[in-house]
Amino acid sequence: MRHLMRPLDFTTEELDRLFDLANDIEHNPVKYAHACDGKILATCFYEPSTRTRLSFESAMTRLGGRIMGFADASSSSATKGESVSDTIRVISCYADICAMRHPKEGAPMVAAEKSGIPVINAGDGGHHHPTQTLTDLLTIRSLKGRLGNFTIGLCGDLKFGRTVHSLINALVRYENIRFIFISPEELRVPDYITDMLKEKSIYYKEVIRLENVMPELDLLYMTRVQKERFFNEEDYVRLKDFYILNPDRMTLARKDMLVLHPLPRVNEISVEVDEDPRAVYFRQARYGVYVRMALILTLLEIHVP
């Protein structure tokens, strides 16, 4: 039995197979429509989510399976004091696979250690969000045709953004990746990440102004400033609109640059940018369904001829 706790749980060769499967699902959906008949996915979300939870539910439904679970901690026995370990032991009696989101870092790992079914980390605090990272990698590979040999700018909340941290750790395994970190001083990428990049001799630079680096980028990964990660309202209000990507700024970018965003967005991307063919964040959301379908099949060891 295998779990997914972080993107590095899969080798790059295993990721290639996973992405090949996701692309086959994209182009041949009918072939997989009954692959999970009789299987049940438990979605255990101790923290609010729309895209990730619905994406998992869509993935399992498209595979012919069923869904059970809860959408926030108040709907679970956590309100009675039940531990994550006990919850997953019970869930293992009811379902075949579990996707878990939790505000505490490491909680899905604790669940995996006690689980009788595969557990997928659907986000744990500011730590990891591996299925978003798989979505990002599939989007890049599908639309750019490669994973490697590009410059990626990561913009916004680089301090608390778990999607950013997971993506960086995943991309360093590919060749010739250049990172440009775009953030205010208060939201800079954590030292452990820059220390890792230095140790691996991977190029990066940190800047404050987005306009200064737009012409250099093959990919721009925008993130929102996350209100729920701040300890006080004043800091959030001061920083929430620090970056806004608009059509004027897009004129500075290359013709083939792609704009990604894990969503939800607030103000950091103007709605006018949605009409730009380089804005691929809604296509990115669709790739999230395909990669989760592929992941469910892989962890359940279901092979569709």
C-alpha positions in Angstrom: 0.0 0.0 0.0 1.3 3.4 -0.9 0.4 7.0 0.2 1.1 10.4 -1.3 2.4 12.9 1.4 4.7 15.1 -0.7 5.6 15.4 -4.4 9.0 13.8 -3.8 7.3 10.6 -2.8 7.3 9.8 -6.6 10.4 9.6 -8.7 10.6 11.7 -11.9 10.1 8.4 -13.8 7.0 7.6 -11.8 5.7 11.1 -12.4 6.2 10.7 -16.1 4.1 7.6 -16.0 1.5 9.4 -13.9 1.3 12.3 -16.3 1.2 10.0 -19.3 -1.8 8.3 -17.7 -3.4 11.7 -17.0 -3.0 12.8 -20.6 -4.6 9.5 -21.8 -7.5 10.1 -19.4 -7.9 13.6 -20.8 -8.1 12.3 -24.4 -10.0 9.1 -23.7 -12.4 9.7 -20.8 -14.9 7.0 -21.8 -12.2 4.4 -21.4 -11.9 5.2 -17.7 -15.6 5.9 -16.9 -16.0 2.7 -14.9 -12.5 2.1 -13.7 -13.5 2.7 -10.0 -16.9 1.0 -10.0 -17.6 -0.1 -6.4 -14.8 2.0 -4.9 -15.3 4.7 -2.4 -13.1 7.9 -1.8 -13.3 9.5 1.6 -12.7 13.2 1.6 -11.6 14.3 5.1 -11.3 18.1 5.0 -10.6 19.6 8.4 -10.0 23.0 6.6 -12.3 24.8 4.1 -11.6 24.0 0.5 -13.6 24.4 -2.8 -11.3 23.6 -5.7 -9.3 20.7 -4.1 -12.2 18.9 -2.5 -14.5 19.3 -5.6 -11.6 18.3 -7.8 -11.2 15.0 -5.9 -14.9 14.4 -5.9 -15.1 15.1 -9.7 -12.1 12.8 -10.3 -13.6 9.9 -8.4 -17.1 10.4 -9.9 -15.6 10.5 -13.4 -13.9 7.1 -12.6 -17.3 5.6 -11.7 -16.6 5.6 -7.9 -18.4 7.2 -5.0 -17.6 9.8 -2.4 -18.1 10.1 1.4 -16.6 12.5 3.9 -16.8 15.9 5.5 -16.0 19.4 4.3 -14.8 21.0 7.6 -13.8 19.9 11.1 -17.1 21.0 12.6 -18.8 18.3 10.6 -16.5 15.6 12.0 -16.0 13.9 15.4 -12.9 16.1 15.8 -15.4 18.4 17.6 -15.7 15.6 20.2 -12.0 15.3 20.6 -11.4 12.3 18.3 -7.8 12.1 17.1 -6.8 11.9 13.4 -5.4 8.4 14.1 -8.7 7.1 15.3 -10.6 8.9 12.5 -8.5 7.3 9.8 -8.8 3.9 11.4 -12.6 4.2 11.2 -12.6 5.6 7.7 -10.4 2.6 6.6 -13.4 0.4 7.5 -15.7 2.4 5.2 -13.7 3.6 2.2 -11.0 2.4 -0.2 -8.9 5.6 -0.4 -8.8 8.9 1.5 -7.9 12.5 0.6 -7.1 14.5 3.8 -6.7 18.3 4.3 -5.7 19.5 7.7 -4.5 22.8 9.2 -1.7 21.1 11.2 1.5 20.2 9.4 2.1 16.5 9.4 -1.4 15.4 10.3 -1.9 13.4 7.0 1.4 11.7 7.7 0.1 10.6 11.1 -3.0 9.4 9.5 -1.1 7.4 6.9 0.9 5.6 9.6 -2.4 4.2 11.1 -4.4 3.8 7.9 -5.5 0.6 6.3 -6.1 2.4 3.0 -4.0 4.8 0.8 -4.0 8.4 2.1 -3.5 11.4 -0.1 -2.3 14.6 1.5 -4.6 17.3 0.2 -2.8 20.1 2.0 -1.4 20.3 5.5 -0.9 23.8 7.0 1.8 25.7 5.2 3.7 22.5 4.6 2.8 20.5 1.5 0.1 20.5 -1.1 1.3 17.6 -3.4 -1.7 17.2 -5.6 -1.6 20.9 -6.5 2.1 20.4 -7.4 1.2 17.4 -9.6 -1.4 19.7 -11.2 1.1 22.4 -11.8 3.7 20.0 -13.2 1.1 18.4 -15.5 0.0 21.8 -16.7 3.5 22.9 -17.5 4.4 19.6 -19.2 1.2 19.5 -21.3 1.4 23.2 -22.4 5.1 23.8 -22.6 6.0 20.3 -23.7 8.7 19.9 -21.1 9.7 19.9 -17.5 13.0 21.7 -17.5 14.9 24.4 -19.4 12.8 27.4 -18.3 12.7 30.4 -16.0 9.8 30.5 -13.6 8.8 33.6 -11.6 6.9 32.9 -8.4 5.0 36.0 -7.2 3.1 37.0 -4.1 3.0 35.1 -0.8 6.2 33.1 -0.9 6.5 32.8 2.8 3.2 31.0 3.7 2.3 29.6 0.3 2.5 25.8 0.5 1.8 25.5 -3.2 5.0 27.5 -3.8 7.1 25.5 -1.5 5.9 22.2 -2.9 6.4 23.3 -6.5 10.0 24.5 -5.9 11.0 21.3 -4.3 9.5 19.3 -7.2 11.1 21.4 -9.9 14.7 21.2 -8.6 14.8 17.6 -9.8 14.6 18.8 -13.4 17.4 20.3 -15.5 18.2 24.0 -16.0 15.4 25.5 -13.9 15.9 29.2 -13.0 13.8 30.7 -10.2 12.9 34.3 -9.7 11.2 35.0 -6.4 9.0 38.2 -6.5 7.6 39.3 -3.2 7.7 42.0 -0.5 10.3 41.6 2.1 7.8 40.4 4.6 6.7 37.5 2.4 10.0 36.3 1.1 10.6 32.6 0.5 11.8 30.8 3.6 15.6 30.5 4.2 15.4 26.7 4.1 14.4 26.9 0.5 17.1 29.3 -0.6 19.7 27.3 1.4 18.6 24.2 -0.5 18.9 26.0 -3.8 22.4 27.3 -2.9 23.5 23.8 -1.9 22.3 22.4 -5.2 23.8 25.3 -7.2 20.5 26.2 -8.7 20.0 29.7 -9.9 17.6 32.0 -8.1 17.2 35.7 -7.4 14.8 37.7 -5.2 13.2 40.9 -6.4 10.4 43.2 -5.3 9.1 44.7 -8.5 7.3 42.3 -10.9 7.8 44.7 -13.9 11.5 44.4 -13.8 11.6 40.6 -14.5 8.5 40.0 -16.7 10.6 39.9 -20.0 12.8 37.1 -18.5 10.0 34.6 -17.6 8.8 31.5 -19.4 6.2 30.9 -16.6 4.7 33.2 -14.0 3.1 31.5 -11.0 0.9 34.0 -9.2 -0.3 33.5 -5.6 -2.8 35.3 -3.4 -1.8 36.8 0.0 -3.5 34.3 2.3 -5.5 36.1 5.0 -5.8 32.9 7.0 -2.1 32.6 7.5 -1.6 36.0 9.0 -1.6 36.7 12.8 -2.9 40.2 12.5 -5.3 42.1 10.2 -3.0 45.1 9.7 -0.3 43.1 8.0 -2.7 41.4 5.7 -4.4 44.7 4.7 -1.1 46.3 4.0 0.2 43.4 1.8 -2.9 41.9 0.1 -2.8 44.2 -3.0 1.0 44.4 -3.3 0.9 42.7 -6.7 -1.8 43.0 -9.3 -1.2 41.4 -12.7 -3.0 43.5 -15.3 -3.0 43.8 -19.1 -0.4 46.6 -19.0 2.0 44.3 -17.2 1.3 41.5 -19.6 2.5 43.6 -22.4 6.0 43.3 -20.9 5.9 39.5 -21.1 7.0 37.1 -23.8 4.5 36.0 -26.4 4.7 32.4 -25.1 4.9 33.0 -21.4 2.2 31.2 -19.4 0.4 32.5 -16.3 -0.5 29.9 -13.7 -2.3 30.3 -10.3 -3.4 27.6 -7.8 -6.6 29.5 -7.2 -8.6 31.0 -5.5 -7.5 34.4 -6.7 -8.6 37.6 -5.0 -7.2 40.8 -6.5 -3.7 39.6 -7.7 -4.8 38.9 -11.3 -7.1 41.4 -13.0 -10.2 39.7 -14.6 -9.1 41.4 -17.9 -6.1 39.1 -18.0 -8.5 36.1 -18.3 -9.0 36.8 -22.0 -5.2 36.6 -22.7 -4.4 33.2 -24.2 -1.3 33.1 -22.0 -3.6 32.9 -18.9 -4.0 29.2 -18.3 -5.1 29.0 -14.6 -8.6 27.7 -15.5 -7.1 25.1 -17.8 -4.8 24.3 -14.9 -7.8 23.6 -12.7 -9.1 21.1 -15.3 -5.7 19.4 -15.4 -6.1 19.0 -11.6 -9.0 16.6 -12.2 -7.1 14.5 -14.7 -4.0 14.2 -12.5 -6.1 13.2 -9.4 -7.9 10.6 -11.5 -4.5 9.2 -12.5 -3.3 9.3 -8.9 -6.4 7.5 -7.6 -5.9 4.7 -10.2 -2.2 4.5 -9.4 -2.6 4.3 -5.6 -5.5 1.8 -5.9 -3.3 -0.2 -8.4 -6.1 -0.2 -11.0 -4.9 -0.8 -14.5 -7.1 0.0 -17.4 -6.1 -1.8 -20.6 
